[in-house]
């Protein structure tokens, strides 16, 4: 009874976690790139998307097989190795505070490093319980039927991942999903809990440096000499869903409000011009020209450096309205490089990848 309950819990969690990643393989790939950077394994960065898909496929197949009670020996050992590896990874992230979110559940659920580690420890204990009671795990189908059912499942997962990678996540969980009012999502509600900080003041009094709280007001002590101050966040307050969206020129002049308050804004996103889909830029130019003819605000947001911008214009020609935005923000807005976001008075009306950019007629119909 307990073993079968553990089987359903662990298997179901693996399938659900894998589904979230399969729905957004590029999002998971971006998270892997963070880990590669932390562990000094940048050599794997070019293959991050492929690795993300492989991990997701294994995770979902292992979870699904466990639910079916199929191939229990290889499934349990694969499960154990994965859990041990993820437990080490999340402990390292938590202890050294190097990756603030493990990406276990993508944008569906954000977990702190220690929450992720705790979750993996619980899963490890549950997996050990499955090993102990593995004799109680009975397959739902015959061996021959298992191959067919699991094979069909693999094909479905792969097809789903490829679709999500080529287009956009089918289930959009990001802060900039269609229908989002960006100015509203950037604001803090009245009465919301603010961050609470604690200051420790270091003052030299009678030749000795002592620590004081703000309440002790060491600056009022006769002859006290300021040495240093340390500020620590003791309680995290409300953080708006969107808190890092800015549009600036290369020189630093800000135009964020101009675009958020515009009646219509046609905004292309290309976090890294050197990695962008080159075949899409002719179509991008056409839509930008259409936007100018209709007197809509338009922009190409990028996190590329000045040298990268120069190299891009040398190769593709000048004339694009480039602005600078944080790279992580751009990756969050749309999982495409380049991609398109249409705003109407700051509200997201549409998102498109470079593989399926809309026609002018489609945009006009949406704006009306």
Secondary structure, DSSP 8 states (H G I E B T S, - for coil): -HHHHHHHHHHHHHHHHHHHHHHTHHHHHHHHHHHHHHTT-GGGGGGHHHHHHHHHHHHHHHHHHHHHT-SHHHHHHHHHHHHHHHHHHHHHHHHHT--S---TTTTT----HHHHHHHHHHHHHHHHHHHHTGGG---SS-HHHHHHHHHHHHHHHHHHHHHHHHS--SS--STT-TT-BHHHHHS--TT----EEEEEEEEEETTEEEEEEGGG-GGGSTT-EEEEEEEEEEE-----S------B-TT--B-HHHHHSSS-EEEEE-S-GGGS-GGGHHHHHHHHHHHHHTT-EEEEEE---HHHHHHHHHHH-S---EEE--HHHHHHH-SSSSEEEEEETTEEEEEEEGGG---HHHHHHHH-
